[in-house]
Amino acid sequence: MKPWMHFDDVAWEQSEDVSDNWINQFLDIDVKRPIASFILRHDSGDDPEFRICGKGYFNIVLQMKYTYGATDIRFPQPGTILFPEEKTENEVAVMRYLSDQTPIPVPFVILSGTREESPLKLGPFIMMSHIDWTKSMYAALNTPACPIEERGVLNPNIDEDQLGLLYAQLANVLLQLFKTEFPRIGSLTQVDDFSWEVTRRPLSMNMNTLVRLGSLPRSKLPPLDATFNTASSYIEALAQLNMQHLFHQRNDAVQSADDCRRKYVARQLFYKLARDKKLSLPLYENGPFKLWCDDFRPANVLLNEDMHTVGVVDWEFTYAAPVEFSYAPPWWLLIERPEYWAEGIEDWARVFDRRLKTFLAAMRNCEGAVVQHDQRRLSSHMQRSWESGDFWIVYAIQNSFAFDEIYWKKIDPRFFGPTKTDDPSEAWKERLEQLDEAQRDEMEQLVTRKLEEMEHRVLVWDPDEYTEEFRQKLKRTREEKAREEQARETLN
């Protein structure tokens, strides 16, 4: 059994092609000049110098540097962000909320706007103050000399005291987010200068990935105006999303007929647990809900030369979520995710357990005497989440591609008991009795369809209008170049 479902490689190739070629246009002076002029119209200073500041996974950042300070402008990349306007609006609202309501150091939003309001109509944008930093928390925690093209892993020889100091800074951010309270689950909208409300669906990183690399139609996501007033209703919606993912991913979703059955059974049983409200905590069913950032991780925490946090960036995919999300200890303590751990998920859990002790000790020091009752300490809830296995439920909910191994190894035995076989890839056969006749028929129909799809690798993709527009433009450009080359060969 593979530890994760493969991405749809046909969609992935298309996504990367669009993103890479869209980024290339920023090397053109005729593109950079209007952006520079746009920044200077809204924020000026002495001796300006314009440059490309950096390219992340989701965005490109350009910078106008002055004698004193700098201003950044950031655009989401078509091909990797498939909800650019929604994502940008959500992030601006969260950044302004954090700046006003918490001491978390976030960039100051100078200006934001839609694609129509952007220079050259490149896309929705955020213009923000620049934070000077020396290295990221990721660099401080990562194994020394790890090649940039390889996946990072927590330095196994890191000094324990140094690790505690770095973990404490990450814990402080989580504690600030945990203090927030909202009556509904969803994304924030700024109502006026000093108030925010939950008015839209909780746009998650997983949703973006499912549409981008899982062939999921956008229509299968919750509607834009959908919010949730209970934790169980939201978790049920996400469990249903995992099922839709299996139905709709066109390529690379299954490896064989039995692999398809195994994945179907796991998702149906998980959905049953969600419907029966066994995956949420009854005490917090109606909130209050906490601000949660899917993309909060060491790479987005910026440090100065004294190794102190000076900024936390990239607040896309942040929303009010069930408290169970906050209670789960952060997977990024080891930098690497459990499904990609070289020695397997069980070894990941063993190493994680050791580092979690250091992290929780650091968090308790941050909580200090301010939180006197143990039941109110986030550190205590994280400890219980890990010991009970709730951590794995939250991780499976948030990471659809990593769902299968986690379900069979960590969730299924907890709720349905042990199986006669010790092989997780065979356990599904003993769970068939949990399905009714209609579900078994549906499973076999799905197997037939998936095996047919394996014979013809075609692109089934539902990108946003910006991505599709650039994809078609790229296609026309290539066709034109091909005709020109063919004409030259004919003349020769």
DOTILUM-296998 format. One line per 4 residues: their letters; for each residue x, y, z of C-alpha. Coordinates in steps of 0.5 Angstrom, whole numbers. Example, Ala and Ser with C-alpha at 12.3 -4.5 7.8 and 13.67 -1.06 7.14 Angstrom:
2
as> 25 -9 16 ~ 27 -2 14
//
This chain:
492
mkpw> 0 0 0 ~ 3 7 -2 ~ 3 12 3 ~ -1 17 -1
mhfd> -5 18 -7 ~ -1 20 -13 ~ -3 27 -16 ~ -6 27 -23
dvaw> 0 28 -27 ~ -3 30 -33 ~ -6 36 -29 ~ 0 37 -25
eqse> 4 38 -32 ~ -1 43 -34 ~ -1 47 -28 ~ 7 47 -27
dvsd> 7 49 -35 ~ 2 55 -34 ~ 6 57 -27 ~ 13 57 -30
nwin> 11 61 -37 ~ 7 66 -33 ~ 13 67 -28 ~ 18 68 -34
qfld> 14 75 -37 ~ 17 78 -31 ~ 24 78 -34 ~ 21 83 -39
idvk> 22 90 -38 ~ 16 92 -41 ~ 12 88 -35 ~ 17 91 -30
rpia> 16 98 -31 ~ 9 99 -31 ~ 9 95 -24 ~ 15 100 -21
sfil> 11 106 -24 ~ 4 103 -20 ~ 8 102 -14 ~ 11 109 -14
rhds> 4 112 -15 ~ 2 109 -8 ~ 8 109 -4 ~ 14 113 -6
gddp> 21 114 -2 ~ 28 116 -4 ~ 33 113 -9 ~ 28 107 -11
efri> 31 101 -14 ~ 26 96 -17 ~ 27 88 -17 ~ 24 81 -17
cgkg> 24 79 -9 ~ 23 72 -10 ~ 18 67 -12 ~ 14 62 -7
yfni> 10 56 -9 ~ 4 60 -9 ~ 6 68 -11 ~ 11 72 -14
vlqm> 14 78 -10 ~ 17 84 -13 ~ 20 90 -9 ~ 21 97 -9
kyty> 27 99 -5 ~ 28 106 -2 ~ 34 109 2 ~ 30 107 8
gatd> 25 101 8 ~ 22 98 2 ~ 15 96 -1 ~ 13 89 -3
irfp> 8 87 -8 ~ 5 80 -9 ~ 1 77 -14 ~ -2 70 -14
qpgt> 1 65 -20 ~ -4 62 -24 ~ -4 55 -25 ~ -2 54 -17
ilfp> -7 58 -14 ~ -14 57 -17 ~ -18 62 -13 ~ -14 68 -14
eekt> -19 73 -12 ~ -22 70 -7 ~ -15 68 -4 ~ -13 75 -4
enev> -19 78 -1 ~ -19 73 5 ~ -12 74 6 ~ -12 81 6
avmr> -18 81 11 ~ -14 76 16 ~ -7 80 15 ~ -11 87 18
ylsd> -15 83 23 ~ -8 80 26 ~ -5 87 25 ~ -11 90 29
qtpi> -12 84 34 ~ -6 81 36 ~ 2 82 37 ~ 3 77 31
pvpf> 8 81 27 ~ 5 81 20 ~ 7 86 14 ~ 2 92 14
vils> -2 92 8 ~ -2 99 4 ~ -6 97 -2 ~ -10 91 -5
gtre> -14 90 -11 ~ -17 86 -16 ~ -14 84 -23 ~ -18 89 -26
espl> -14 94 -21 ~ -7 91 -22 ~ -2 94 -27 ~ -3 90 -34
klgp> -8 87 -31 ~ -3 81 -28 ~ -8 79 -23 ~ -11 81 -16
fimm> -5 84 -11 ~ -3 86 -4 ~ 2 92 -4 ~ 5 91 3
shid> 11 94 8 ~ 17 89 7 ~ 20 86 13 ~ 28 86 14
wtks> 30 79 16 ~ 36 74 16 ~ 34 67 15 ~ 27 63 16
myaa> 25 59 22 ~ 26 53 17 ~ 33 55 15 ~ 34 55 23
lntp> 31 48 24 ~ 33 44 17 ~ 39 39 17 ~ 45 43 15
acpi> 47 43 8 ~ 41 40 6 ~ 40 41 -2 ~ 35 46 -4
eerg> 32 41 -9 ~ 31 36 -3 ~ 25 36 2 ~ 28 39 9
vlnp> 28 35 15 ~ 29 37 22 ~ 36 37 24 ~ 37 31 28
nide> 43 34 32 ~ 40 40 33 ~ 42 43 40 ~ 36 42 45
dqlg> 36 48 48 ~ 36 52 42 ~ 31 48 39 ~ 27 50 45
llya> 28 57 44 ~ 26 56 37 ~ 20 52 38 ~ 17 57 43
qlan> 17 63 38 ~ 13 58 34 ~ 8 56 40 ~ 7 64 41
vllq> 4 65 35 ~ 0 59 36 ~ -2 61 42 ~ -4 68 39
lfkt> -9 65 34 ~ -12 60 39 ~ -14 66 43 ~ -19 68 37
efpr> -26 67 38 ~ -31 66 32 ~ -39 64 32 ~ -38 60 25
igsl> -33 57 21 ~ -31 60 15 ~ -27 66 12 ~ -26 73 15
tqvd> -29 79 12 ~ -27 86 14 ~ -34 90 16 ~ -31 96 18
dfsw> -24 99 21 ~ -25 95 27 ~ -29 89 26 ~ -29 83 22
evtr> -34 77 21 ~ -35 70 18 ~ -38 71 12 ~ -35 66 6
rpls> -33 59 6 ~ -27 56 9 ~ -22 56 3 ~ -17 51 5
mnmn> -10 49 2 ~ -13 42 1 ~ -19 45 -3 ~ -14 49 -8
tlvr> -10 42 -9 ~ -16 38 -10 ~ -18 42 -16 ~ -11 43 -18
lgsl> -8 36 -18 ~ -14 32 -16 ~ -19 33 -22 ~ -24 36 -17
prsk> -29 40 -21 ~ -30 47 -17 ~ -38 45 -17 ~ -36 40 -11
lppl> -33 45 -6 ~ -38 48 -1 ~ -41 55 -5 ~ -38 61 -4
datf> -43 64 1 ~ -43 57 5 ~ -41 58 13 ~ -42 52 18
ntas> -45 53 25 ~ -42 46 28 ~ -36 43 28 ~ -39 36 26
syie> -43 39 20 ~ -36 42 17 ~ -32 35 18 ~ -38 32 15
alaq> -37 36 9 ~ -30 35 9 ~ -31 27 9 ~ -35 28 3
lnmq> -30 32 0 ~ -25 26 0 ~ -30 21 -3 ~ -31 26 -9
hlfh> -24 26 -10 ~ -24 19 -11 ~ -30 19 -16 ~ -27 25 -20
qrnd> -19 25 -20 ~ -18 22 -27 ~ -11 20 -27 ~ -7 16 -22
avqs> -12 16 -17 ~ -12 8 -16 ~ -7 3 -18 ~ -11 -3 -19
addc> -18 -6 -18 ~ -17 -8 -11 ~ -13 -1 -9 ~ -20 2 -12
rrky> -24 -2 -7 ~ -19 -1 -1 ~ -20 7 -2 ~ -27 7 -3
varq> -28 3 3 ~ -24 7 7 ~ -27 14 5 ~ -34 11 6
lfyk> -33 9 13 ~ -29 15 15 ~ -36 19 12 ~ -40 14 16
lard> -36 16 23 ~ -37 24 21 ~ -44 23 20 ~ -45 20 27
kkls> -41 25 30 ~ -35 21 32 ~ -30 25 29 ~ -31 32 33
lply> -31 34 40 ~ -38 35 43 ~ -36 40 48 ~ -34 44 42
engp> -39 43 37 ~ -42 50 37 ~ -35 53 38 ~ -33 58 39
fklw> -28 57 33 ~ -21 59 32 ~ -17 62 27 ~ -13 57 23
cddf> -8 58 18 ~ -7 52 13 ~ 0 55 11 ~ 3 57 18
rpan> 10 53 18 ~ 17 55 20 ~ 18 57 12 ~ 14 63 13
vlln> 17 65 20 ~ 22 70 19 ~ 28 71 24 ~ 33 77 25
edmh> 41 76 26 ~ 39 74 33 ~ 34 69 31 ~ 28 73 34
tvgv> 22 73 30 ~ 21 79 26 ~ 15 77 21 ~ 10 72 20
vdwe> 8 72 12 ~ 3 68 8 ~ -3 68 11 ~ -7 65 5
ftya> -12 59 7 ~ -13 62 14 ~ -20 61 17 ~ -24 60 23
apve> -24 53 24 ~ -26 47 29 ~ -22 48 35 ~ -20 41 34
fsya> -15 43 29 ~ -12 48 34 ~ -12 42 39 ~ -8 38 34
ppww> 0 39 35 ~ 3 42 29 ~ 6 36 24 ~ 11 41 22
llie> 15 40 28 ~ 20 35 24 ~ 19 40 18 ~ 17 34 14
rpey> 10 31 13 ~ 9 24 16 ~ 7 21 9 ~ 14 23 6
waeg> 18 21 12 ~ 23 16 9 ~ 23 11 14 ~ 15 11 14
iedw> 10 13 18 ~ 11 9 24 ~ 18 12 25 ~ 15 19 24
arvf> 11 18 30 ~ 17 16 34 ~ 21 22 32 ~ 15 26 33
drrl> 13 24 40 ~ 20 26 42 ~ 20 33 39 ~ 13 34 41
ktfl> 15 33 49 ~ 20 39 47 ~ 15 43 44 ~ 10 42 49
aamr> 15 44 54 ~ 17 51 51 ~ 9 52 50 ~ 8 51 57
nceg> 13 56 59 ~ 10 61 54 ~ 3 60 57 ~ 6 61 64
avvq> 2 63 70 ~ -3 67 65 ~ -6 60 64 ~ -7 57 71
hdqr> -12 52 70 ~ -9 46 66 ~ -16 45 62 ~ -15 52 59
rlss> -8 50 57 ~ -7 49 49 ~ -1 45 51 ~ -5 40 55
hmqr> -10 39 49 ~ -5 38 44 ~ -2 33 49 ~ -9 29 49
swes> -10 30 42 ~ -3 26 40 ~ -5 21 46 ~ -12 20 43
gdfw> -10 19 36 ~ -15 25 35 ~ -9 28 31 ~ -9 23 26
ivya> -16 25 25 ~ -15 32 24 ~ -9 31 19 ~ -13 26 15
iqns> -19 31 14 ~ -14 37 12 ~ -10 32 7 ~ -14 28 2
fafd> -8 26 -2 ~ -5 23 5 ~ -11 20 7 ~ -11 12 6
eiyw> -5 10 10 ~ -7 14 16 ~ -14 12 16 ~ -12 4 15
kkid> -6 5 20 ~ -9 10 25 ~ -16 11 25 ~ -20 5 23
prff> -17 0 28 ~ -19 6 33 ~ -26 6 31 ~ -27 -1 28
gptk> -23 -6 32 ~ -17 -10 30 ~ -17 -14 24 ~ -15 -21 23
tddp> -9 -19 18 ~ -4 -15 20 ~ -3 -12 13 ~ -7 -5 12
seaw> -7 -6 5 ~ -12 -12 6 ~ -16 -10 12 ~ -21 -7 7
kerl> -24 -14 6 ~ -26 -15 13 ~ -30 -8 13 ~ -34 -10 7
eqld> -39 -12 12 ~ -40 -5 14 ~ -42 -3 7 ~ -50 -4 5
eaqr> -52 -7 -2 ~ -52 0 -6 ~ -45 2 -3 ~ -42 -5 -6
deme> -46 -4 -12 ~ -43 3 -13 ~ -36 1 -11 ~ -36 -4 -17
qlvt> -38 1 -22 ~ -33 6 -19 ~ -28 0 -20 ~ -30 -1 -28
rkle> -30 6 -29 ~ -23 7 -26 ~ -20 1 -30 ~ -22 4 -36
emeh> -20 11 -35 ~ -13 8 -33 ~ -12 6 -41 ~ -13 13 -43
rvlv> -9 19 -40 ~ -13 25 -41 ~ -13 32 -38 ~ -20 33 -34
wdpd> -19 40 -31 ~ -23 45 -28 ~ -18 51 -27 ~ -20 59 -26
eyte> -21 64 -31 ~ -14 67 -30 ~ -11 60 -31 ~ -15 58 -37
efrq> -14 65 -40 ~ -6 64 -40 ~ -7 57 -42 ~ -10 58 -48
klkr> -6 64 -50 ~ 0 60 -49 ~ -3 55 -53 ~ -4 60 -59
tree> 3 62 -58 ~ 6 55 -59 ~ 2 54 -65 ~ 4 60 -68
kare> 11 59 -67 ~ 10 52 -70 ~ 7 55 -76 ~ 13 60 -77
eqar> 18 54 -76 ~ 14 50 -81 ~ 14 56 -86 ~ 22 57 -85
etln> 23 49 -86 ~ 19 50 -93 ~ 23 55 -95 ~ 29 52 -94
//
